[in-house]
Amino acid sequence: MDAVLTEEQLAIADAARGLAADGLVAARTLLDGGDLPAQPTRSLYEGFTGLGVEEAAGGAGGSLVDLALVARELGRTVCPTPWLTHQMALHAAAAAGLDITDGMRADARWVVVDEDPTFVRDALFGGTPAEVAVLLDDDDVSLHAVGQITPRRAMDPSRPVAEIELGPVIAQAEQGAGEARRRAQAILAASQVGTGLGAVERAAAYAMDRQQFGKPIAIFQAVAHQLAEAWTQVELAWSLVLYACWAVGSGEADAAAAVDGAVGKAGNAAIFAAERGMQVHGGIGITWEADPHLALRRAMGDDAWLRSARDAELALGRSLLHQ
């Protein structure tokens, strides 16, 4: 594995960072009952759909690491968009060898369903319903038309939840669910790292600005140490995510363990960083008007999606004991 990002990958990250710059504003808008802005979803679909899926499989080329870079930037500002879920679904379907040509359209909306269709993320986002569900059921992967969608109340409105009715099977593969899950989980873990990183960055900026006893509160150990610990956890998680994405994309023998390690670390790091961010903000951190709770909502909501950090750690531990 090349441990240094290429110039092209750095450019991808810069472009994604620019698109996600107003993510917090959009997340706040949704939390207050407003409409989902057209951007950056439109630009993401036009510029990055199919990223990380081989062109021979119907994708746009590039690597899973490339997509992780975009996912991290979106998570950094808790940017609300159905685009990331759509990419997870495309990767899951492609991993099983299913045709994703229809999902490459700029207006396509696919979701991924890991056995349970009662709490599906982004099935109805901004008034636009998902068309196709990629169902992971034991070892099988199948594409279904999406029938009735019933919205559910979500802790994180920037990732709306709904129960969906699975319609007729469009295509099916009797293997590949393991690879499909690993790809979807690795992409989500990258987004979780971004959520944690953004929480640390905003808390650090506040600590440098907030004065107490005539000095920025950032100089006090009670503040600085917990931010340093949160940042360390997030950076470690990011290293594990990058390796997991590379291992999955390269078909390495330890890919499953690498994804479990990344999911476990990313989920815990995101929640830890979001909690530290709220604490550093003091009393305003828990108010509706302040933004720190947006990161905590996202971190906790994502941890309950696909595979929690605790479940990933248990799976990793069991696999090590059986070696």
Secondary structure by P-SEA (a helix, b strand, c coil): ccccccaaaaaaaaaaaaaacaaaaaaaaaaacccccccaaaaaaacccccccccccccccccaaaaaaaaaaaaccccccaaaaaaaaaaaaaaacccccccccccbbbbbbccccccccccccccccccccccccccccccccccbbbbcccccccbbbbbbbbcccccccccaaaaaaaaaaaaaaaaaaaaaaaaaaaaaaaaacccccccccccccccaaaaaaaaaaaaaaaaaaaaaaaaaaacccaaaaaaaaaaaaaaaaaaaaaaaaaaaaccccccccccaaaaaaaaaaaaaccccaaaaaaaaaaaaaac
